[in-house]
Amino acid sequence: MIHLKQFFNNSGLPVSSINGKLMSRNALKKIVAEDNQRYAHLEEIENLIVVRVVMFFNDDIDTAIDMLRKEFKMDLSTIHDGDDLDPFGINMHRFTITLLPELHDRLEYQKFASIKVQLELRSVLQHSWSEVKEFFDLRIRDVTPSGRHASKLAQISYLLKTADDELVRIKEMIMREGSVVGIESGKPSEPVAKVSEPVARVLEPVAKVSEPVARAVVVPDVPDRPGFAVSLPVDEQKQAQFMRSIEHFILDDQAVRSLDRAIADHYETKLVFKDHFVDALAGLFLRIAIDHEDRIREELVARKSIILSIMQHVFKDPTQESVDYICKGSALLVLYYALLAETGDIAIIKKNLKDQAALKGMTPEAFAMDLLSYYKKALKKDFE
């Protein structure tokens, strides 16, 4: 319980409450009596210890689950992902976790090594609705209502689900309008003009573009960025380490999460986490000599409006009517596209986007021309 509380306190996610309970002796006797063939040991009972975490926002639940996978061993066979609603419309994520094997030998964790904890994650609204269900459980012999009562309960359930989704949208809108960073602490954002020195050398000609030139949407001649002109070799171990850093950055950083949400909302689809996508991002940035998440954040915030404009085009697939999902961290991919486009060099863009062009069924030259066009339009909009 303490380990879980520490985890959520350090996660940066807004949590309303964390409560735990131990199965009563009478309930335990009943389970053992009814299922004496199912359980050989006490530790096998999944809900012996239950911890309920109530979060303010529904979208933070997915983020919490992604983070929990890295800190605890999760029993995949016990996962209830919240998609199935009971007759009262209650949506809940429930699964069993244990300590990671590498923690078993540590003295402070040895006595907890074999203990299973059933973890329940809900939003505040989902939790309130479950409290209403308990009220009905105490007063209705058959907890599945029928007729007009069931219809009314279903209507309320739908309203609460809609409210949950709208609260998330409002939160993301407030974050975007609050310049994305610094909003939680109430502190003003860092000046977006602050750019790391190696990148600043490349971007200096762009920063000095006069307004008339910008309005004409002319991309200036930019000296080849060393990382783009000559792809740097990437050590596998360094990429694996950087991948882990970027992984936490994508899941924790408000700037990334807000831009990712904006991308998913634009394409009216869901956000999913993919390890291979994060690994690919780590490789892309290492090849252009960006090897720390602080530098990525600086570039990301400085180009927020450019990213929001370019993203409206680069994820479209002409062979499909809709986008199935957007990977968490896609804002970083669009940032990479923007940095490429800033070179203004078709040859460099083609060379660095061959794989992405192939995935979209386009020639590298066509993809490069499209990206440069999107960047020019975004630049024009940014100066208007």
C-alpha positions in Angstrom: 0.0 0.0 0.0 2.8 2.4 0.9 4.7 1.5 -2.2 1.6 2.2 -4.3 1.0 5.5 -2.6 4.6 6.5 -3.3 4.2 5.5 -6.9 1.2 7.7 -7.4 2.6 10.6 -5.4 5.7 10.5 -7.7 3.7 10.0 -10.9 2.6 13.6 -11.3 -0.9 12.5 -12.0 -3.8 14.2 -10.2 -5.3 11.6 -7.8 -8.4 12.2 -5.7 -8.0 9.3 -3.2 -6.2 6.0 -2.6 -7.9 3.5 -0.3 -7.1 -0.2 0.5 -9.0 -3.0 2.2 -8.3 -6.5 3.3 -10.8 -9.3 2.8 -12.7 -10.0 6.0 -12.2 -13.4 7.7 -15.8 -14.5 7.1 -15.5 -13.7 3.4 -12.2 -15.6 3.2 -13.8 -18.6 4.9 -16.6 -18.6 2.4 -14.3 -18.4 -0.6 -12.1 -21.3 0.7 -15.2 -23.4 1.5 -16.8 -22.9 -1.9 -13.6 -23.0 -4.0 -11.4 -25.4 -2.0 -10.1 -27.0 -5.3 -9.3 -23.7 -6.9 -6.9 -22.2 -4.3 -3.9 -24.2 -3.0 -2.3 -21.3 -1.3 -3.6 -18.1 0.3 -1.5 -16.0 -2.0 -3.5 -17.3 -5.0 -6.6 -15.4 -4.0 -6.7 -12.3 -6.2 -8.9 -10.0 -4.2 -7.4 -10.7 -0.8 -6.1 -7.2 -0.8 -7.8 -4.5 -2.9 -6.5 -1.0 -3.5 -8.8 1.5 -5.2 -7.3 4.6 -6.8 -9.8 7.4 -7.8 -8.3 9.8 -10.4 -9.7 13.2 -11.3 -9.6 12.6 -15.1 -10.4 9.5 -17.1 -7.6 9.9 -19.6 -5.0 9.7 -16.8 -6.1 6.1 -16.1 -4.4 4.9 -19.3 -1.3 6.8 -18.5 -1.2 5.4 -15.0 -1.6 1.8 -16.4 1.3 2.4 -18.8 3.5 3.6 -15.9 2.4 0.7 -13.6 3.5 -1.8 -16.1 7.1 -0.6 -15.6 7.0 -0.6 -11.8 5.0 -3.8 -11.0 4.4 -7.2 -12.5 0.9 -7.2 -14.0 -1.1 -10.4 -14.4 -2.5 -10.0 -17.9 -5.0 -12.7 -17.3 -6.8 -10.7 -14.7 -7.1 -7.4 -16.6 -10.6 -5.9 -16.9 -10.0 -3.0 -19.2 -13.1 -1.0 -18.5 -14.7 -1.4 -21.9 -17.4 -3.7 -20.6 -20.1 -1.9 -18.5 -22.3 -3.6 -16.0 -26.1 -3.0 -16.0 -25.5 0.3 -14.1 -23.0 1.5 -16.6 -20.0 1.5 -14.3 -16.7 1.6 -16.1 -13.7 0.4 -14.1 -10.1 -0.9 -14.8 -9.2 -3.8 -12.6 -6.1 -6.1 -12.6 -3.8 -7.9 -10.2 -0.2 -6.7 -9.6 2.8 -8.1 -7.7 6.2 -6.7 -7.0 8.8 -7.1 -9.8 11.0 -10.1 -9.3 14.2 -7.9 -9.0 12.7 -6.4 -5.8 12.1 -9.7 -4.1 15.7 -9.9 -2.6 15.6 -6.4 -1.2 15.1 -6.6 2.6 12.3 -4.1 2.8 10.2 -5.9 0.2 10.9 -9.6 1.0 7.8 -10.1 3.1 5.7 -8.7 0.3 7.2 -10.8 -2.5 4.4 -13.3 -2.9 1.5 -10.9 -2.1 -1.0 -10.1 -4.9 -2.9 -6.8 -4.9 -6.0 -6.3 -6.9 -5.9 -2.7 -8.2 -8.9 -0.8 -9.3 -8.7 2.5 -11.2 -11.7 4.8 -11.7 -12.3 8.5 -12.4 -14.1 10.6 -9.8 -17.4 10.4 -11.7 -17.1 6.6 -12.2 -16.5 6.2 -8.5 -19.5 8.4 -7.6 -21.6 6.2 -9.9 -20.3 3.0 -8.2 -21.4 4.4 -4.8 -24.9 4.8 -6.2 -24.8 1.2 -7.3 -23.9 0.1 -3.8 -27.0 2.0 -2.5 -29.2 0.0 -4.9 -27.4 -3.2 -4.0 -28.5 -2.8 -0.4 -32.1 -2.3 -1.3 -32.7 -4.4 -4.4 -32.6 -8.2 -4.2 -31.9 -8.5 -7.9 -29.3 -5.8 -8.6 -30.2 -5.8 -12.3 -33.1 -3.3 -12.6 -35.7 -3.6 -15.3 -38.2 -1.6 -17.2 -38.4 2.2 -17.0 -35.9 2.2 -14.0 -33.2 0.5 -16.1 -33.8 3.0 -18.9 -33.4 6.0 -16.5 -30.2 4.5 -15.0 -28.8 4.0 -18.5 -29.5 7.7 -19.4 -27.7 8.9 -16.3 -24.8 6.5 -17.0 -24.5 8.0 -20.5 -24.6 11.5 -19.1 -21.8 10.8 -16.6 -19.7 9.2 -19.3 -20.2 12.2 -21.5 -19.2 14.5 -18.6 -16.1 12.4 -18.0 -15.0 12.9 -21.6 -15.9 16.6 -21.6 -13.8 17.2 -18.5 -10.8 15.7 -20.2 -11.4 17.9 -23.3 -11.7 21.0 -21.1 -8.6 20.2 -19.2 -6.6 19.8 -22.5 -8.0 23.1 -23.8 -7.0 24.9 -20.7 -3.5 23.4 -21.0 -3.2 24.5 -24.6 -4.4 28.0 -23.9 -2.0 28.2 -20.9 0.9 27.7 -23.3 1.0 24.0 -22.3 3.9 24.2 -19.8 4.0 25.8 -16.3 0.2 25.5 -16.0 0.1 23.1 -13.1 2.4 25.1 -10.9 0.9 28.4 -11.9 4.3 29.7 -13.0 4.7 31.4 -16.4 6.1 29.4 -19.2 9.7 29.7 -20.1 10.3 32.1 -23.1 9.8 30.0 -26.2 12.7 31.9 -27.9 15.1 29.9 -25.8 16.7 27.4 -28.1 19.6 25.0 -27.4 22.9 26.2 -28.9 23.5 23.6 -31.6 20.0 23.9 -33.0 20.1 27.7 -32.7 23.0 27.8 -35.1 20.9 26.1 -37.7 17.7 28.1 -37.0 19.3 31.5 -36.8 18.6 32.4 -40.5 15.0 31.4 -40.0 14.7 33.6 -36.9 15.9 36.6 -38.9 13.4 36.3 -41.7 11.7 39.6 -42.2 8.0 39.8 -42.0 7.4 40.5 -45.7 9.6 37.5 -46.6 7.7 35.4 -44.2 4.4 36.5 -45.6 5.6 35.5 -49.0 6.2 32.0 -47.5 9.8 31.8 -48.7 11.8 29.2 -46.8 15.3 30.7 -46.6 18.5 28.9 -47.4 19.6 27.2 -44.2 23.1 25.6 -43.8 23.0 21.9 -43.6 22.3 20.7 -40.1 25.2 18.3 -39.4 22.9 15.7 -37.9 20.6 15.8 -41.0 23.3 16.1 -43.6 25.4 13.2 -42.2 23.3 10.7 -40.2 25.2 10.1 -36.9 25.9 6.5 -35.9 23.7 5.3 -33.0 25.0 2.9 -30.3 22.3 0.3 -29.5 22.8 0.6 -25.7 22.6 4.4 -25.8 19.4 4.2 -27.9 17.9 1.8 -25.4 18.7 4.1 -22.5 17.4 7.1 -24.4 14.3 5.2 -25.3 13.5 4.8 -21.6 14.0 8.5 -21.0 11.8 9.4 -23.9 9.2 6.9 -22.7 8.8 8.6 -19.3 9.0 12.0 -21.0 6.1 11.1 -23.4 3.9 9.8 -20.5 4.7 12.5 -18.0 5.4 15.8 -19.8 2.3 18.0 -20.1 3.5 19.6 -23.3 3.8 16.3 -25.1 0.6 14.9 -23.7 -1.4 18.1 -24.6 -0.1 18.1 -28.2 -0.7 14.3 -28.5 -4.2 14.8 -27.4 -4.7 17.6 -29.9 -3.5 15.3 -32.7 -5.8 12.5 -31.6 -8.7 14.9 -31.3 -8.1 16.3 -34.8 -8.2 12.8 -36.3 -11.1 11.7 -34.0 -9.3 8.6 -32.8 -7.6 7.2 -29.7 -4.1 7.4 -28.3 -2.2 4.2 -27.7 1.3 3.5 -26.4 3.7 1.5 -28.7 7.2 0.5 -27.6 8.5 0.2 -31.1 7.3 3.7 -31.9 9.2 5.2 -28.9 12.3 3.2 -29.9 12.1 4.6 -33.4 11.8 8.2 -32.0 14.9 7.7 -29.9 16.9 6.6 -33.0 15.6 9.6 -35.0 16.7 12.2 -32.4 20.0 10.6 -31.6 20.9 10.7 -35.3 20.5 14.5 -35.3 22.5 15.0 -32.0 19.5 15.6 -29.8 20.1 13.3 -26.8 18.2 14.7 -23.9 14.5 15.3 -23.2 15.1 18.8 -22.0 16.3 19.8 -25.4 13.4 18.1 -27.1 11.0 20.1 -24.8 12.7 23.4 -25.8 12.3 22.6 -29.5 8.7 21.4 -28.9 7.5 24.4 -27.1 9.2 26.8 -29.5 7.3 25.2 -32.4 4.0 24.5 -30.8 1.9 26.4 -33.5 4.0 24.9 -36.3 3.4 21.4 -35.0 -0.3 22.0 -34.5 -0.5 23.1 -38.2 1.7 20.4 -39.7 0.0 17.6 -37.8 -3.3 18.2 -39.6 -1.7 16.7 -42.8 1.1 14.2 -42.0 -1.0 11.4 -40.5 -3.5 11.2 -43.3 -3.6 8.0 -45.3 -5.2 8.3 -48.7 -6.0 4.6 -48.8 -8.1 4.8 -45.6 -11.1 6.8 -44.6 -10.0 7.2 -41.0 -6.9 6.9 -38.7 -7.2 3.8 -36.5 -5.1 5.3 -33.7 -2.4 7.9 -32.9 0.7 6.7 -31.0 1.6 8.5 -27.8 4.6 10.6 -28.6 3.4 11.6 -32.1 4.0 15.2 -31.3 7.7 14.4 -31.2 7.5 12.9 -34.7 5.9 16.0 -36.0 8.6 18.1 -34.3 11.2 16.0 -36.2 9.3 16.7 -39.4 9.4 20.4 -38.6 13.1 20.5 -37.9 13.7 18.7 -41.2 11.5 21.1 -43.1 13.4 24.1 -41.6 16.5 23.0 -43.5 14.6 23.9 -46.7 16.6 21.2 -48.5 14.6 18.7 -50.5 17.6 16.3 -50.7 18.1 16.2 -47.0 14.4 15.8 -46.3 14.2 12.9 -48.8 17.2 11.2 -47.3 15.8 11.3 -43.8 12.2 10.4 -44.6 12.6 7.4 -46.9 11.1 4.9 -44.4 8.2 7.2 -43.5 7.5 7.8 -47.2 7.4 4.0 -47.8 4.9 3.5 -45.0 2.6 6.0 -46.6 3.0 4.5 -50.1 4.7 7.6 -51.4 8.0 8.4 -53.1 10.5 10.1 -50.9 10.5 13.1 -53.2 6.7 13.5 -53.1 6.6 13.1 -49.3 9.4 15.7 -49.0 7.7 18.2 -51.3 4.4 17.7 -49.3 6.2 18.2 -46.0 7.9 21.4 -47.2 4.6 22.7 -48.4 2.9 22.0 -45.1 5.7 23.8 -43.3 5.5 26.8 -45.6 1.8 27.1 -44.9 2.4 26.7 -41.1 5.1 29.4 -41.2 2.8 31.8 -43.0 0.0 31.2 -40.5 2.4 31.7 -37.6 3.5 35.1 -38.9 0.0 36.4 -39.8 
